[in-house]
Amino acid sequence: MKAIVLREPGGCEQLRLEEVEIPTPHSNQVFVKLKAAALNRRDILVRSREQYRAAMPFIPGSDGAGIVVAVGASVALPHIGDEVVIYPALNWGNVEAAPATDFRILGGPDNGTYAEYICISAENVFPRPSALSFEEAAAFPLACLTAWRALITKARVQFGEWVLIHGAGSGVASFAIQIAKFAGARVIVTSHSDEKLDRASALGANIGINYTRCEWDAEIKRLLNGSGVDVIIDSVGKETFSKSLDALNSGGRLVTFGTTSGAMTELDIRKLYHKQLAVLGTTMGSPPEFAQMLQLITTGKIRPIVDRVFALADAAQAHQYIEHQEQFGKIVLRIE
């Protein structure tokens, strides 16, 4: 089968299309013919080894959708011919609060979805929402689950609260806007691009702030008449962390799940206890959370935003596109 194989860490040139052996499913696995795979920021970090140091070689990619073409001997569901999406959290365990110690994310070191076929546990596939194309179905699992857990499970966002979402163009942000609005919250987004702010507004964002033209934390206070926000969803890290604490109302919650600007930051601890703030870490989500999120996708209350589709062979170009931060929503690989 054809697959993108990562043999050495480095730039986009390390993503090479190769002919590799077709895997055979174990008794508890299903064999899926993939029709589409989606990119995530994690794929960039895995490729470069900036944060994840997975043993190579492996096939990258956490998100995918396709058709079941074979099942292991002990698999009752799904059936051959079923169209499925992949839940990319491996070995989450039975506790919703945090994953088990052997938890992993598909796509490094385990072979992922940048391939024509994949073998994966039957517990990690769910029915593809019939209203979605394969490209749309591949686009939501990791990003939407991350946003769902951050807002619903961790922040416990309430009706009428103000939610700040940094980086309006990211895949997680495109889902977080919709989830926050579904919960009845009011949404502020930040971006360097007016075009992305306009698209975020079309998804339901109430306020957009271009941080290249103002200090975003001061602008929030100005727009909200001296008040702050109740919840902040932050994957930026170093550049926004301290200011995010300043932008929160007393009793506010900051949910962090990424460090695109850096992982190390100075913190005045007094900010936490003077304002009774909560800083919450999250990553991915449990199988029940995935099922809850999937229900909203299936009923059309949340929809994947696909910015651009590349061929599998053009995975390196797709990585360049996401590295340049040109996208709004998700980047998808079509697998012919």
C-alpha positions as CSV (number, residue, x, y, z in Angstrom):
1,M,0.0,0.0,0.0
2,K,1.0,3.6,-0.4
3,A,1.8,5.6,2.7
4,I,3.6,8.7,3.9
5,V,6.6,7.4,6.0
6,L,8.6,9.5,8.4
7,R,12.1,8.0,8.8
8,E,14.0,11.0,10.2
9,P,13.0,14.1,12.1
10,G,13.2,17.4,10.2
11,G,11.3,19.6,7.8
12,C,8.5,18.8,5.3
13,E,11.0,17.1,3.0
14,Q,11.1,14.2,5.4
15,L,7.5,13.2,4.5
16,R,8.0,10.7,1.7
17,L,5.4,8.6,-0.2
18,E,6.5,5.0,-0.1
19,E,5.2,1.5,-0.9
20,V,4.9,-0.4,2.4
21,E,3.5,-3.7,3.5
22,I,-0.2,-4.0,4.1
23,P,-0.9,-4.6,7.8
24,T,-2.9,-7.6,9.1
25,P,-5.5,-6.9,11.8
26,H,-5.3,-8.6,15.2
27,S,-8.3,-10.4,16.6
28,N,-9.6,-7.2,18.3
29,Q,-8.9,-4.9,15.3
30,V,-10.6,-3.7,12.2
31,F,-8.9,-3.1,8.8
32,V,-10.0,0.2,7.3
33,K,-9.5,1.4,3.8
34,L,-8.9,5.1,4.4
35,K,-10.5,7.7,2.2
36,A,-9.2,10.8,3.9
37,A,-6.9,11.9,6.7
38,A,-6.6,15.3,8.4
39,L,-3.6,17.3,9.6
40,N,-3.1,18.6,13.2
41,R,-0.5,20.8,14.8
42,R,0.7,17.6,16.5
43,D,1.8,16.2,13.2
44,I,4.2,19.1,12.8
45,L,5.6,18.6,16.3
46,V,6.0,14.8,15.7
47,R,7.8,15.4,12.4
48,S,10.2,17.9,13.9
49,R,10.5,16.2,17.3
50,E,10.0,19.6,18.9
51,Q,7.9,18.0,21.6
52,Y,7.2,14.4,20.7
53,R,10.1,12.0,20.4
54,A,8.5,9.0,18.8
55,A,10.7,6.2,17.5
56,M,11.0,6.3,13.8
57,P,10.1,5.1,11.2
58,F,6.3,5.4,11.4
59,I,3.3,6.6,9.4
60,P,2.1,10.0,10.8
61,G,-1.5,11.1,11.1
62,S,-4.1,11.0,13.9
63,D,-7.4,11.7,12.1
64,G,-9.0,9.6,9.4
65,A,-12.2,8.3,7.9
66,G,-12.8,5.3,5.6
67,I,-14.5,2.0,5.0
68,V,-14.1,-1.3,7.1
69,V,-12.9,-4.0,4.7
70,A,-12.0,-6.7,7.2
71,V,-12.4,-7.4,10.9
72,G,-10.6,-9.5,13.5
73,A,-12.0,-12.8,14.8
74,S,-13.3,-11.3,18.0
75,V,-14.9,-8.2,16.6
76,A,-18.7,-8.0,16.7
77,L,-19.0,-4.4,15.5
78,P,-18.4,-2.7,13.2
79,H,-19.3,-4.8,10.1
80,I,-17.4,-5.1,6.8
81,G,-18.6,-2.3,4.6
82,D,-19.4,0.1,7.5
83,E,-18.2,3.7,7.0
84,V,-16.3,4.9,10.0
85,V,-14.3,7.7,11.6
86,I,-11.3,7.1,13.8
87,Y,-11.1,8.0,17.5
88,P,-7.4,8.7,17.8
89,A,-6.8,8.3,21.5
90,L,-5.2,4.9,22.2
91,N,-5.6,3.3,25.6
92,W,-7.4,6.1,27.4
93,G,-8.6,3.8,30.1
94,N,-11.7,3.8,32.3
95,V,-11.2,7.1,34.1
96,E,-12.5,10.2,32.5
97,A,-10.5,12.6,34.6
98,A,-7.2,11.7,33.0
99,P,-5.9,9.0,30.6
100,A,-4.1,5.9,31.7
101,T,-0.3,5.7,31.9
102,D,0.0,3.9,28.6
103,F,-2.1,6.4,26.8
104,R,-0.9,7.4,23.3
105,I,-2.2,9.4,20.3
106,L,-2.4,7.7,17.0
107,G,0.3,8.7,14.5
108,G,3.6,8.3,16.2
109,P,4.9,6.0,17.3
110,D,1.9,3.9,16.2
111,N,1.3,4.0,12.5
112,G,-1.3,6.6,11.7
113,T,-3.6,7.7,8.9
114,Y,-1.4,9.1,6.1
115,A,-1.9,5.8,4.3
116,E,-4.3,3.8,2.1
117,Y,-5.1,1.3,5.0
118,I,-4.9,1.1,8.7
119,C,-5.4,-1.6,11.4
120,I,-6.9,-0.2,14.6
121,S,-8.8,-1.5,17.6
122,A,-12.5,-1.8,17.0
123,E,-13.1,0.4,20.0
124,N,-11.4,3.2,18.1
125,V,-13.9,3.5,15.3
126,F,-17.3,5.2,15.3
127,P,-19.9,5.5,12.6
128,R,-19.3,8.2,10.0
129,P,-22.0,10.9,10.2
130,S,-24.0,10.3,7.0
131,A,-24.3,14.0,6.2
132,L,-20.5,14.5,6.0
133,S,-18.1,13.7,3.2
134,F,-15.1,11.5,4.0
135,E,-13.0,14.7,4.0
136,E,-15.3,16.4,6.4
137,A,-15.5,13.3,8.6
138,A,-11.7,13.0,8.8
139,A,-11.5,16.7,9.8
140,F,-13.2,16.6,13.2
141,P,-12.0,13.8,15.6
142,L,-8.9,15.2,17.3
143,A,-9.6,18.9,17.1
144,C,-13.3,18.8,18.0
145,L,-12.7,16.4,20.8
146,T,-10.0,18.7,22.2
147,A,-12.3,21.7,22.1
148,W,-15.2,19.7,23.6
149,R,-13.2,18.5,26.6
150,A,-11.7,21.9,27.1
151,L,-15.0,23.8,27.2
152,I,-17.5,21.3,28.4
153,T,-15.6,18.9,30.7
154,K,-12.8,21.1,32.0
155,A,-14.1,24.7,31.9
156,R,-17.8,23.8,32.4
157,V,-18.7,26.8,30.4
158,Q,-22.1,28.3,31.4
159,F,-24.8,30.1,29.5
160,G,-24.0,33.8,29.1
161,E,-20.4,33.6,30.0
162,W,-17.7,35.3,27.9
163,V,-15.2,32.9,26.3
164,L,-11.9,34.0,24.8
165,I,-10.4,31.7,22.1
166,H,-6.9,32.5,20.9
167,G,-5.9,31.9,17.3
168,A,-9.2,32.0,15.4
169,G,-7.8,30.1,12.3
170,S,-6.9,26.9,14.0
171,G,-8.9,23.7,13.7
172,V,-9.5,23.5,17.4
173,A,-10.7,27.1,17.4
174,S,-13.1,26.6,14.6
175,F,-14.8,23.9,16.7
176,A,-14.4,25.8,20.0
177,I,-16.4,28.7,18.6
178,Q,-19.3,26.5,17.7
179,I,-19.2,24.5,20.9
180,A,-19.2,27.7,23.1
181,K,-22.1,29.1,21.1
182,F,-24.0,25.8,21.5
183,A,-23.5,26.1,25.3
184,G,-25.0,29.6,25.1
185,A,-21.7,31.5,25.8
186,R,-20.5,34.7,24.1
187,V,-17.3,34.4,22.2
188,I,-14.2,36.6,21.6
189,V,-11.5,35.5,19.2
190,T,-8.1,36.8,18.4
191,S,-6.1,36.6,15.2
192,H,-3.5,38.4,13.1
193,S,-5.8,38.3,10.1
194,D,-9.0,40.3,9.5
195,E,-10.1,37.6,7.0
196,K,-9.9,35.0,9.7
197,L,-11.8,37.2,12.2
198,D,-14.6,37.6,9.6
199,R,-14.8,33.9,9.1
200,A,-14.9,33.4,12.9
201,S,-17.7,35.9,13.1
202,A,-19.7,33.9,10.5
203,L,-19.3,30.9,12.8
204,G,-20.8,32.8,15.6
205,A,-18.0,34.8,17.3
206,N,-19.4,38.0,18.9
207,I,-16.1,39.9,18.9
208,G,-12.9,39.6,16.9
209,I,-9.6,41.3,17.9
210,N,-6.7,41.7,15.5
211,Y,-3.7,41.5,17.9
212,T,-1.4,43.2,15.4
213,R,-3.2,46.5,15.9
214,C,-3.7,46.6,19.7
215,E,-3.0,45.0,23.0
216,W,-5.6,42.3,23.0
217,D,-6.0,42.1,26.8
218,A,-6.5,45.9,27.1
219,E,-8.9,45.8,24.1
220,I,-11.1,43.2,25.9
221,K,-11.4,45.4,28.9
222,R,-12.2,48.4,26.7
223,L,-14.9,46.5,24.8
224,L,-16.4,44.9,27.9
225,N,-16.5,48.2,29.9
226,G,-13.7,47.2,32.3
227,S,-14.7,43.6,32.7
228,G,-12.8,40.5,31.6
229,V,-13.8,37.1,30.3
230,D,-14.9,34.0,32.2
231,V,-13.1,31.3,30.2
232,I,-10.0,31.3,28.0
233,I,-9.0,28.5,25.6
234,D,-5.3,28.8,25.0
235,S,-3.0,26.7,22.9
236,V,-0.4,29.5,22.3
237,G,1.5,29.2,25.6
238,K,4.3,31.5,26.5
239,E,3.2,34.6,24.5
240,T,-0.4,34.7,25.9
241,F,-0.3,32.9,29.3
242,S,0.3,35.7,31.7
243,K,-1.9,38.2,29.9
244,S,-4.6,35.6,29.8
245,L,-4.6,35.4,33.6
246,D,-5.0,39.2,33.6
247,A,-7.9,39.1,31.2
248,L,-9.9,36.7,33.3
249,N,-12.6,37.8,35.7
250,S,-12.4,36.6,39.3
251,G,-13.3,32.9,39.4
252,G,-12.3,32.5,35.8
253,R,-10.8,29.4,34.1
254,L,-7.9,29.2,31.8
255,V,-7.7,25.9,29.8
256,T,-4.4,25.2,28.2
257,F,-3.6,22.4,25.7
258,G,-0.7,23.7,23.6
259,T,2.5,25.7,23.5
260,T,2.9,26.9,19.9
261,S,4.8,30.0,21.1
262,G,6.9,28.2,23.7
263,A,6.4,26.1,26.8
264,M,8.2,28.1,29.5
265,T,6.8,31.2,31.0
266,E,7.1,33.3,34.2
267,L,4.1,33.4,36.5
268,D,3.1,35.7,39.3
269,I,1.3,33.1,41.5
270,R,-0.6,35.9,43.3
271,K,-2.7,36.3,40.2
272,L,-4.2,32.9,40.9
273,Y,-5.2,33.3,44.5
274,H,-6.1,36.9,44.5
275,K,-8.7,36.3,41.7
276,Q,-9.5,32.7,42.6
277,L,-8.5,31.6,39.2
278,A,-8.3,28.0,37.9
279,V,-5.7,26.8,35.4
280,L,-6.7,23.6,33.8
281,G,-4.7,21.3,31.5
282,T,-6.3,19.0,29.0
283,T,-5.5,16.8,26.0
284,M,-7.7,14.8,23.7
285,G,-10.7,13.2,25.5
286,S,-12.3,9.9,26.7
287,P,-14.5,7.6,24.6
288,P,-17.7,8.8,26.2
289,E,-16.7,12.4,25.5
290,F,-16.0,11.5,21.9
291,A,-19.5,9.9,21.7
292,Q,-21.1,13.0,23.1
293,M,-19.2,15.3,20.7
294,L,-20.0,13.0,17.8
295,Q,-23.8,13.3,18.5
296,L,-23.5,17.1,18.0
297,I,-21.7,16.5,14.7
298,T,-24.2,13.9,13.6
299,T,-27.2,16.2,14.3
300,G,-25.6,19.1,12.5
301,K,-25.2,21.3,15.6
302,I,-21.4,21.5,14.9
303,R,-19.8,21.2,11.5
304,P,-16.3,20.7,10.4
305,I,-14.7,23.6,8.5
306,V,-12.4,22.2,5.8
307,D,-10.1,24.9,4.4
308,R,-8.2,22.9,1.8
309,V,-7.8,19.4,0.5
310,F,-4.5,18.0,-0.7
311,A,-3.7,14.6,-2.3
312,L,-1.9,12.1,-0.1
313,A,1.2,12.4,-2.2
314,D,1.3,16.2,-1.4
315,A,1.5,15.8,2.4
316,A,4.7,17.8,2.5
317,Q,2.9,20.8,0.8
318,A,0.0,20.4,3.2
319,H,2.5,20.6,6.1
320,Q,4.0,23.8,4.6
321,Y,0.5,25.3,4.3
322,I,-0.3,24.7,8.0
323,E,3.1,25.9,9.1
324,H,2.5,29.2,7.4
325,Q,-0.7,29.6,9.3
326,E,-2.7,30.3,6.2
327,Q,-5.6,28.1,7.0
328,F,-9.0,28.7,8.6
329,G,-10.2,25.3,9.9
330,K,-8.8,22.0,8.9
331,I,-6.4,20.7,6.2
332,V,-7.3,17.3,4.8
333,L,-5.5,14.7,2.7
334,R,-7.6,12.9,0.1
335,I,-6.7,9.2,-0.3
336,E,-7.6,7.8,-3.7
